[in-house]
């Protein structure tokens, strides 16, 4: 947790939630000093605060499966979010296999900081946003666009900082948190209204 605090402080002081909503999702990577996706190549973050990085590929067979899943969810925004949950479930399992080592422990226990393959919420947010941008670039998101990640908690309100990837419905503008942080690899992420996510502790 101390590493997360140090990594989060500059972000929390420089980008408000209101300002974040107007920024392109890709700018997250530059602001955090991370590497954004390129084509089907993702620089996956792990070790907490992206102290470890590994290039993985989500093209070929993997993206074909994602395309099929998302095609089944084209009927409505709700159906697309359910399909996205399945795609991200598959993605987190794929990440765990690609990184190797002990599968990521949900909730980033402090004793796992720096350990190969373990991810805190900054890692999870970056990796999830990377995938969402790849899907968007491939034209696979019918009802949503990828937004700038959001944060909640600021110490003074009694909560530690926590981050999430964000999508928004194209028609209504309603924002949704896409957050696998409390889930084990291969489990469906939390996808819930961002307003609700902000209120959670």
Secondary structure, DSSP 8 states (H G I E B T S, - for coil): -HHHHHHHHHHHHH--HHHHTTS-TTHHHHHHT----BTTEEEEEESSTT-EEEEEE--THHHHHHHHHHHTTTT-HHHHHHHHHHHHHHHHHHHHHHH-SS---TT--GGGTT-TT---HHHHHHHHHHHHHHHHHTT--SSEEEEEEEEE--STTS---EEEEEEEETTT--EEEEE-TTS-TTS--EEEEHHHHHH--
